[in-house]
């Protein structure tokens, strides 16, 4: 797509999740696209029982506020004017660029934090809660 051109898509709301996102919205954002307007998730108005996401983007930068329509707990779409729309189409912090910490890879251990249950470990069974 040429610089300063616009495009859009309508897809099932899985485009903002995991593998579907990596092949679609992540690609757009990582290749110079700026999401300028989006509906995170909306019930399809037709007969199909499906939820869709609607996304418009521009190739290049856009200094204007972006519009993200996000569903509240009552199921109402609320318009949010924000500086940046991430590829998850979420108001939450974008964790796409988060890196796995080396200390979580080697040795393979997990910190459980405080717990009020009795925990025992075994070489054969791993961690057991009781």
C-alpha positions as CSV (number, residue, x, y, z in Angstrom):
1,X,0.0,0.0,0.0
2,X,1.3,3.5,-0.9
3,X,2.1,6.0,1.8
4,X,-0.8,8.2,3.0
5,X,-3.4,5.8,1.5
6,X,-6.2,4.3,3.6
7,X,-7.8,0.9,3.9
8,X,-10.2,-1.0,6.1
9,X,-11.5,-4.4,6.9
10,X,-14.4,-6.2,8.6
11,X,-13.5,-9.6,10.1
12,X,-14.6,-11.8,12.9
13,X,-13.4,-10.5,16.2
14,X,-10.7,-13.1,16.3
15,X,-8.5,-10.8,14.2
16,X,-7.5,-9.1,17.5
17,X,-6.5,-12.4,19.1
18,X,-3.3,-14.4,19.0
19,X,-2.4,-16.0,15.6
20,X,-5.1,-14.3,13.7
21,X,-3.9,-10.9,15.0
22,X,-0.3,-11.7,14.1
23,X,-1.2,-12.3,10.4
24,X,-3.4,-9.2,10.2
25,X,-3.4,-6.3,12.6
26,X,0.2,-6.9,13.9
27,X,1.4,-7.0,10.3
28,X,-0.4,-3.6,9.5
29,X,1.1,-1.9,12.6
30,X,4.6,-3.4,12.2
31,X,4.8,-2.3,8.5
32,X,4.0,1.4,8.8
33,X,0.3,1.3,9.3
34,X,-1.6,3.4,11.8
35,X,-5.0,2.2,13.0
36,X,-7.1,5.4,13.0
37,X,-10.6,4.0,13.6
38,X,-11.8,0.7,15.0
39,X,-14.7,-1.2,16.5
40,X,-13.2,-3.7,18.9
41,X,-16.1,-6.2,18.9
42,X,-19.7,-5.8,17.7
43,X,-22.5,-8.3,17.2
44,X,-23.0,-8.8,13.4
45,X,-26.2,-7.1,12.2
46,X,-27.1,-9.9,9.8
47,X,-28.4,-13.4,10.6
48,X,-25.0,-15.0,11.4
49,X,-24.4,-15.4,15.1
50,X,-21.0,-13.9,15.1
51,X,-19.1,-10.9,16.5
52,X,-17.0,-8.7,14.2
53,X,-14.2,-6.2,14.4
54,X,-14.1,-3.2,12.0
55,X,-10.7,-1.5,11.4
56,X,-9.6,1.4,9.3
57,X,-5.9,2.3,8.9
58,X,-3.6,4.6,7.1
59,X,-0.2,3.8,5.7
60,X,2.0,6.2,7.6
61,X,1.6,8.4,10.6
62,X,-1.6,10.2,11.7
63,X,-1.3,12.9,14.3
64,X,-5.0,13.2,14.9
65,X,-6.8,11.5,17.7
66,X,-7.9,7.9,16.9
67,X,-11.4,6.6,17.6
68,X,-11.8,3.2,19.3
69,X,-15.3,1.9,19.9
70,X,-15.2,-0.4,22.8
71,X,-18.0,-2.4,24.4
72,X,-18.8,-1.6,28.1
73,X,-20.2,-4.1,30.6
74,X,-23.7,-3.3,29.5
75,X,-22.9,-4.2,25.9
76,X,-23.0,-0.6,24.7
77,X,-20.4,0.6,22.2
78,X,-18.6,3.6,23.7
79,X,-16.4,5.9,21.6
80,X,-13.0,6.6,23.0
81,X,-10.7,9.3,21.4
82,X,-7.2,8.2,22.1
83,X,-3.6,8.8,20.8
84,X,-2.9,5.2,19.7
85,X,-5.0,2.1,18.9
86,X,-3.0,-1.1,19.4
87,X,-3.4,-4.3,17.3
88,X,-5.5,-5.9,20.0
89,X,-8.1,-3.1,19.6
90,X,-8.0,-2.7,23.3
91,X,-7.9,0.1,25.8
92,X,-5.5,-1.9,27.9
93,X,-1.7,-1.7,27.8
94,X,-0.2,-3.2,24.6
95,X,1.9,-6.2,25.6
96,X,2.9,-7.2,22.0
97,X,6.5,-6.0,22.4
98,X,6.9,-7.6,25.9
99,X,9.9,-9.9,26.0
100,X,10.2,-13.1,27.9
101,X,12.6,-12.7,30.8
102,X,15.7,-15.0,30.7
103,X,15.2,-15.8,34.4
104,X,11.8,-17.3,33.5
105,X,13.4,-19.5,30.8
106,X,16.4,-21.0,32.7
107,X,16.0,-22.7,35.1
108,X,12.4,-23.5,34.3
109,X,10.8,-22.4,37.6
110,X,7.6,-20.6,38.6
111,X,7.2,-18.3,41.6
112,X,3.8,-18.8,43.1
113,X,3.7,-15.9,45.6
114,X,1.8,-16.1,48.9
115,X,-0.8,-18.8,49.2
116,X,-2.9,-20.2,52.0
117,X,-2.9,-23.8,50.6
118,X,-0.5,-26.5,51.4
119,X,1.9,-27.1,48.5
120,X,4.1,-30.2,48.1
121,X,6.5,-31.0,45.3
122,X,7.7,-34.3,43.8
123,X,10.1,-35.0,41.0
124,X,7.6,-37.3,39.4
125,X,4.4,-35.3,39.8
126,X,5.4,-31.7,39.9
127,X,3.5,-29.3,42.2
128,X,0.5,-30.5,44.1
129,X,-2.0,-28.3,45.9
130,X,-4.1,-29.6,48.8
